[in-house]
Amino acid sequence: MNLGFVGLGRMGASMVQRLLNDGHEVIAYSRTAESVKKVEAKGAS
């Protein structure tokens, strides 16, 4: 399933990681580029 996720703080980043682990495609957004880069390294767009 393709999902979009807004907010990659402590809780949001963990939720994105779980979605990726479950095989979902995630497009992530956050106000800080550093947070986005962390989840991109794990497979998010």
Backbone as a ProteinNet text record, in pm:
[ID]
protein_1_A
[PRIMARY]
MNLGFVGLGRMGASMVQRLLNDGHEVIAYSRTAESVKKVEAKGAS
[TERTIARY]
85.1	0	90	52.5	126.1	66.9	152.8	106.8	189	126.6	196.8	197.4	306.6	317.7	375.6	309.3	353.9	395.3	517.3	567.4	657.1	784.8	882.1	958.9	888.8	950.6	974	989.8	1018.5	911.3	786.4	678.9	657.7	659	635.2	739.4	865.9	973.5	958.7	918.1	896.9	780	675.6	560	596.2	674.7	719.2	803.9	893.4	978.2	893.7	792.4	705.7	629.5	580.8	511.3	604.4	728	826.1	855.2	869.4	895.4	781.5	660	542.7	522.2	614.4	610.1	537.1	500.6	431.8	532.2	488.3	569	526.4	622	590.3	657.5	577.9	629.5	618.5	732.2	736.6	764.7	709.4	732.9	756	850.2	874.8	929	917.7	971.3	1123	1185.7	1331.9	1385.6	1481.2	1540.2	1612.6	1670.8	1744.3	1653.2	1532.9	1437.8	1400.5	1381.9	1346	1461.3	1582.7	1699.6	1712.6	1679.6	1688.5	1592.8	1468.7	1373.2	1397.1	1453.8	1489.9	1596.7	1688.7	1794.6	1737.2	1617.3	1552.7	1455.7	1436.4	1353.3	1234.1	1208.5	1096.7	1138.1	1038.8	1064.8	1044.9
-116.4	0	123.1	225.4	351.4	444.8	498.6	584.9	712.5	821.1	945.6	966.8	1023.2	1043.1	1181.1	1257.9	1392.6	1393.6	1439.8	1449.6	1332.9	1359.3	1252.8	1272.1	1310.8	1320.4	1181.6	1172.6	1043.9	939.6	976.2	881	857.9	964	951.3	867	886.6	809	660.5	629.9	489.9	428.8	506.5	456.6	431.7	522.1	503	376.8	355.5	236.1	109.2	108.2	-10.3	-33.1	74.5	61.6	6.3	54.7	4.1	-143.5	-181	-320.9	-412.5	-358.1	-436.3	-437.3	-375.5	-381.3	-268.5	-164.1	-50.8	45.9	117.8	224.6	353.9	427.1	546.2	668.8	773.2	904.1	990.5	1041	1109.9	1258.8	1338.5	1482.8	1526.3	1618.1	1680.4	1820.4	1906.5	2042	2044.2	1941.3	1938.2	1834.5	1877.1	1788.4	1670.7	1692.6	1585.7	1467.1	1494.7	1387.1	1308.6	1379.1	1312.6	1224.8	1274	1196.8	1066.6	1069.1	947.7	840	877.2	775.5	737.4	829	793.5	684.8	692.5	591.5	454.1	452.5	326.1	277.5	359	313.8	400.5	504.8	594.1	689.8	752.2	852.2	989.7
0	0	0	-74.4	-76.5	28.3	113.5	221.8	226.3	270.3	298	447.7	498.9	643.2	670	755	789.9	935.9	961.5	1098.3	1132.1	1143.7	1165.9	1295.6	1397.5	1530	1586	1713.3	1777.5	1744.6	1757.5	1732.7	1583.1	1504.1	1360.7	1290.2	1324.4	1262.1	1294.8	1415.6	1454.7	1378.4	1358.4	1284.1	1137.9	1079.9	941.8	931.6	1026.2	1024.3	1028.1	1110.6	1119.5	989	928	799.9	692.5	688.8	592.7	617.6	743.7	778.8	735.3	734.7	695	543.6	468.7	323.6	253.7	326.2	265.2	204.2	100.2	42.5	110.9	167.6	246	185.2	165.1	126.7	251.2	297.5	426.5	410.2	501.9	505	648.7	664.5	793.8	768.7	866.2	852.4	849.5	903.7	907.3	808.6	727.4	626.1	691.2	807.2	876.6	908.1	953.8	985.1	860.1	749.8	624.5	576.9	586.3	543	621.2	748.9	831.6	783.3	751.6	706	560.1	481.2	343.7	343.7	437.5	447.9	480.7	538.2	574.6	467.3	360.7	249.5	214.8	290.4	259.1	147.3	86.9	-17.1	40.1
[MASK]
+++++++++++++++++++++++++++++++++++++++++++++

